[in-house]
Amino acid sequence: MSTKHALAAAEFIANRPQEQWHDETLWLVRSKRDKQSKSLPEWEQLRDLAAAIKNYSNSHLDTLLVEFEKNALANGAIVHWAKDADEHNRIVYDILKQHNAKNLIKSKSMLTEECEMQPFLAEKGIDVVESDLGERILQLMHLKPSHIVLPAIHVKRQQVGEMMEEKLGTEKGNFDPTYLTHAMRKHLRQQFLHADVAMTGANFAVASTGEIVVCTNEGNADMGTSFPKVHIATFGMEKIVPNREALGVFTRLLARSGTGQPITSYTSHYRRPPEGCEFHIIIVDNGRSDILAQPDHIKTLNCIRCGECMNTCPVYRRSGGYSYTYFIPGPIGINLGMLRDAQKYADNVSACSLCLSCSNVCPAKVDLGEQIYKWRQTLDSMGKANPQKKLMSEGMKYLMERPKLFNTALKFAPIVNHLPRFMVYNAANAWGKGRELPLFAKESFNELWKKNKIK
């Protein structure tokens, strides 16, 4: 019985050139991260600090968020609290309606994806324009992001060029990235100029100052907030950090982990609204407080959304973001999906080799692989365990609990090396799909040990 992920992954893998390109591209980003991390002698100390700050922040949300609200109000911002996605979307719409706004220019925000804000606003007649280059490409192609930092990483420039020929009237057959980027900039310029309201997410919110911090490489958040009189910033409550000293730890880690840069091109602090303008801040729960009650999974709230766990994950790299059923893919998406609805997203738990590379590279030391392992232990009680795997596990248990049977099986195992290929490589041999089986040794380790051990 194949999971939804396995079926979708098989479709992605069927296109071998795309699979190889996707794998190599993301591994290049991972390699850039490694180079950056090795350039800082204090890299591991920064990771320890980040984890400690997050652990502190998430255990003091009640005081830090209230401190943030107090300081934000003193700065002249208007602060809203949203308990769930529906309330978040209603707050955004009420602000838009209050200003008779029909056009919203938006920078990249996974929280608005989580809240499914765009479809909600579209039904209300609001035109939401994504200003991030990758997000705008996907919006015009009617596709969802496949990566939280590199949303259009799965789309090749030829596909982008063909879409822009149709949507924006660019030169036919011109797939030059520089040309396409300039064409998109020209297109987005009009969207910036005529937007009624701007919206951004927030990478961090600083309790001691009441400001939000947005990190981009394109400057689209800055452009978007420069023209409209109203700016809406929205963030999940786990984005809070105590002060600017703590913020400095995360800004040193974020870009180095996510894209292999020392820092993002733009690190913008939004604190006070300009004269005659409004600055609305929405603090969103949407299930985050429930995670606080789960000690095995509370560290998920440490995530700073750098995307490095995806770049390093051998499963994600070779199966693509769309193979996951939760809107955030990769190791962090597996865990967040299970925390959102374990019954609905249980199939993603199998999309992990338990290599723990994700845990080892996470800048905030989220124990991603270990959490996935814990989720796997619950699948049987949830009625979601794979029957084939259960049967195999029971068979292995039966064999290994009987030493004589086990050693006899080892003795005759090398026979497999001489069987006709069709008897070894068939539907029952999942490992043999796309790879060769190792040869069985003539002597088992047990036999070698008994023969060579020192008397």
Buried (B, 14 or more C-beta within 10 A) or exposed (E): EBBBBBEBBEEBBEEEEBBEBBBEBBBEBBEBBEEBBEEBEEBEEBBBBBBBBBBEBBEBBEEBBEBBBEBBEEBBBBBBBBEEBEBBBEBBBEBBEEEEBBBBBBBBBBBBBBBBBBEBBEEEEBBBBBBBBBBBBBBBBEBEBBBBBBBBBBBBEEBBBBBBBEEEEBEEEEBEEEBBEEBBBEBBEEBBEBBBBBBBBBBBBBBBBBBBBBBBBBBBBBBBBEEBBBBBBBBBBBBBBBBBEBBEBBBBBBBBBBBBBEEBEBBBEBBBBEEEBBBBBBBBBBBBBEBBEEEEBBBBBBBBBBBBBBBBBEBBBBBBBBBBBBBBBBBBBBBBBBBBEBEEBBBBBBBBEEEBBBBEBBBBBBBBBBBBBBBBEBBEEEEBBBEEBEEEEEEEEEEEEEEEEBEEEBEEEBEEEEEEEEEBBEEEEEEBEEEEEEEEEEEBEEBEEEEEEEE
